Amino acid sequence: MTATDFTGLAGLAFAITTSILAWPNLARRSLAVRLGLATILLIALLIPFGDLSLTKFLRGIVGDLSISTLALLARTLQKPSAPIKTSALLLIAISGLFLYIFALGFSTFDFYRSGFGNYYLIGSLFAVTLLAWWRQNFVLLSCLALASLAWSVGYYESTNLWNYLLDPLLVIYAISALIHRLLTRKKTI
């Protein structure tokens, strides 16, 4: 099993586990209880039934999760109710929309191609990283740093930086969280 295979399977098991642990009754439990339950769930999700485990089946459908998603999931396990700053959600949503809309051929410009070591993308990420550091947005800062580090050492089979930064599930989460915040804000006004 390669590192990419391990990260892909463990990442999906981790995503399912943190989603279950975010349920209100479980989120109120102590860290020790949540970690114990997480261990049991992770092992159960990786056990094969026939030829496939649930995570292998899901990996065939959704692919591998980005390093940013894995970092955010790790944060959720530690602090289940801690919200992600709106600025980080906006950056994820806007980047993802541009990335996936252009990749579907709605323009002659392919935003995804810039992930193969384009200096403009790397410079833009450096500027966003500095801005995140200045604004003390350590969640965004850690996602960018971990994804860039993993890309620079070639951790995944992909050589495209976008695969380390974003995945469709993260973009869907960011958009839905922004819509939820917008709707709940209107209710309180």
C-alpha positions as CSV (number, residue, x, y, z in Angstrom):
1,M,0.0,0.0,0.0
2,T,1.4,3.4,-1.0
3,A,1.3,6.5,1.1
4,T,-1.3,7.9,-1.3
5,D,-3.5,4.8,-0.9
6,F,-3.1,5.0,2.9
7,T,-3.9,8.7,3.1
8,G,-6.9,8.3,0.7
9,L,-8.4,5.5,2.7
10,A,-7.6,6.9,6.2
11,G,-8.8,10.3,5.1
12,L,-12.2,9.1,4.1
13,A,-12.5,7.0,7.3
14,F,-11.4,10.1,9.2
15,A,-14.1,12.2,7.4
16,I,-16.9,9.8,8.3
17,T,-15.6,9.5,11.9
18,T,-15.4,13.2,12.5
19,S,-18.9,13.7,10.9
20,I,-20.3,11.2,13.4
21,L,-18.5,12.7,16.3
22,A,-19.8,16.1,15.4
23,W,-23.4,15.0,16.3
24,P,-24.5,17.1,19.3
25,N,-24.7,14.3,21.8
26,L,-21.2,13.1,21.0
27,A,-19.6,16.5,20.6
28,R,-20.3,17.3,24.3
29,R,-18.3,14.3,25.5
30,S,-14.8,14.5,26.8
31,L,-11.8,14.4,24.4
32,A,-10.8,11.0,25.8
33,V,-14.3,9.5,25.0
34,R,-14.3,11.1,21.5
35,L,-10.8,9.8,20.8
36,G,-11.7,6.3,21.9
37,L,-14.9,6.3,19.8
38,A,-12.9,7.7,16.9
39,T,-10.4,4.8,17.1
40,I,-13.2,2.2,17.1
41,L,-14.9,3.8,14.1
42,L,-11.7,4.2,12.1
43,I,-10.9,0.5,12.6
44,A,-14.4,-0.5,11.7
45,L,-14.5,1.6,8.5
46,L,-11.3,0.0,7.3
47,I,-12.3,-3.6,7.7
48,P,-13.1,-5.2,4.4
49,F,-16.4,-6.8,3.6
50,G,-15.7,-9.1,0.7
51,D,-13.2,-7.3,-1.5
52,L,-13.9,-3.8,-0.4
53,S,-14.2,-1.8,2.8
54,L,-16.6,1.1,3.0
55,T,-13.7,3.5,2.6
56,K,-12.4,1.8,-0.5
57,F,-15.9,1.9,-2.0
58,L,-16.2,5.6,-1.2
59,R,-12.8,6.4,-2.5
60,G,-13.8,5.0,-5.8
61,I,-16.7,7.5,-5.9
62,V,-15.2,10.7,-4.4
63,G,-11.4,10.2,-4.8
64,D,-8.8,11.4,-2.3
65,L,-9.4,14.3,0.1
66,S,-7.1,17.3,0.0
67,I,-4.6,18.0,2.7
68,S,-6.6,21.1,3.6
69,T,-9.7,18.9,4.2
70,L,-7.7,16.5,6.4
71,A,-6.3,19.5,8.4
72,L,-9.8,20.8,9.0
73,L,-11.1,17.4,10.0
74,A,-8.3,17.1,12.5
75,R,-9.3,20.5,14.0
76,T,-12.9,19.4,14.2
77,L,-11.9,16.3,16.2
78,Q,-10.1,18.5,18.7
79,K,-12.8,21.3,18.8
80,P,-16.1,20.0,17.4
81,S,-18.0,23.3,17.7
82,A,-15.3,25.7,16.7
83,P,-16.4,27.6,13.6
84,I,-14.2,28.3,10.6
85,K,-13.8,32.0,9.9
86,T,-16.0,33.4,7.1
87,S,-12.9,34.7,5.3
88,A,-11.5,31.2,5.0
89,L,-14.8,29.8,3.8
90,L,-15.1,32.5,1.2
91,L,-11.6,31.8,-0.1
92,I,-12.3,28.1,-0.4
93,A,-15.7,28.6,-2.0
94,I,-14.5,31.2,-4.6
95,S,-11.3,29.2,-5.4
96,G,-13.3,26.1,-5.8
97,L,-16.0,27.7,-8.0
98,F,-13.3,29.2,-10.3
99,L,-11.4,25.9,-10.3
100,Y,-14.2,23.6,-11.2
101,I,-16.2,25.9,-13.5
102,F,-13.1,26.6,-15.6
103,A,-12.1,22.9,-15.5
104,L,-15.5,22.0,-17.0
105,G,-14.7,24.0,-20.1
106,F,-16.8,27.2,-19.6
107,S,-13.8,29.2,-20.8
108,T,-10.6,28.7,-22.7
109,F,-8.6,29.5,-19.5
110,D,-7.9,26.4,-17.5
111,F,-7.5,27.4,-13.8
112,Y,-6.5,23.9,-12.9
113,R,-3.5,24.0,-15.1
114,S,-2.0,26.7,-12.9
115,G,-1.5,24.1,-10.2
116,F,1.4,22.5,-12.0
117,G,3.9,25.0,-10.6
118,N,2.7,28.3,-12.0
119,Y,4.6,31.1,-10.3
120,Y,1.5,33.3,-10.2
121,L,-0.4,30.7,-8.2
122,I,2.5,30.2,-5.8
123,G,3.0,33.9,-5.4
124,S,-0.8,34.4,-4.8
125,L,-0.7,31.6,-2.2
126,F,2.3,33.3,-0.5
127,A,0.3,36.6,-0.3
128,V,-2.8,34.8,1.1
129,T,-0.6,33.1,3.6
130,L,0.9,36.4,4.7
131,L,-2.5,37.9,5.0
132,A,-3.8,34.9,7.0
133,W,-0.8,35.3,9.3
134,W,-1.4,39.0,9.7
135,R,-5.1,38.5,10.4
136,Q,-4.2,35.6,12.8
137,N,-6.4,33.2,10.8
138,F,-4.4,30.1,11.9
139,V,-6.8,27.6,10.5
140,L,-6.3,29.0,6.9
141,L,-2.6,29.4,7.6
142,S,-2.2,25.8,8.7
143,C,-4.2,24.5,5.7
144,L,-2.1,26.4,3.3
145,A,1.2,25.5,5.0
146,L,0.4,21.8,5.2
147,A,-0.9,21.5,1.7
148,S,2.1,23.4,0.3
149,L,4.5,21.2,2.3
150,A,2.8,18.0,1.1
151,W,2.9,19.2,-2.5
152,S,6.6,20.3,-2.3
153,V,7.6,16.8,-1.2
154,G,5.3,15.1,-3.7
155,Y,3.2,13.3,-1.1
156,Y,0.3,12.5,-3.4
157,E,0.7,10.9,-6.8
158,S,-0.7,14.1,-8.3
159,T,1.8,16.9,-9.1
160,N,-1.0,19.5,-9.2
161,L,-1.1,21.9,-6.2
162,W,-4.8,22.3,-6.4
163,N,-5.3,18.6,-5.5
164,Y,-3.5,19.3,-2.2
165,L,-5.5,22.5,-1.5
166,L,-9.1,21.7,-2.5
167,D,-11.4,18.9,-3.2
168,P,-15.1,18.9,-4.2
169,L,-16.3,17.9,-0.8
170,L,-14.5,20.8,0.9
171,V,-15.9,23.3,-1.7
172,I,-19.4,21.9,-1.1
173,Y,-18.9,22.2,2.6
174,A,-17.7,25.8,2.3
175,I,-20.6,26.9,0.1
176,S,-23.2,25.2,2.3
177,A,-21.6,26.7,5.5
178,L,-21.7,30.2,3.9
179,I,-25.3,29.8,2.9
180,H,-26.2,28.6,6.4
181,R,-24.5,31.6,8.0
182,L,-26.3,33.9,5.6
183,L,-29.7,32.4,6.3
184,T,-29.2,32.3,10.1
185,R,-28.0,35.9,10.0
186,K,-31.2,37.0,8.2
187,K,-33.3,35.2,10.8
188,T,-31.7,37.2,13.7
189,I,-32.1,40.6,12.0
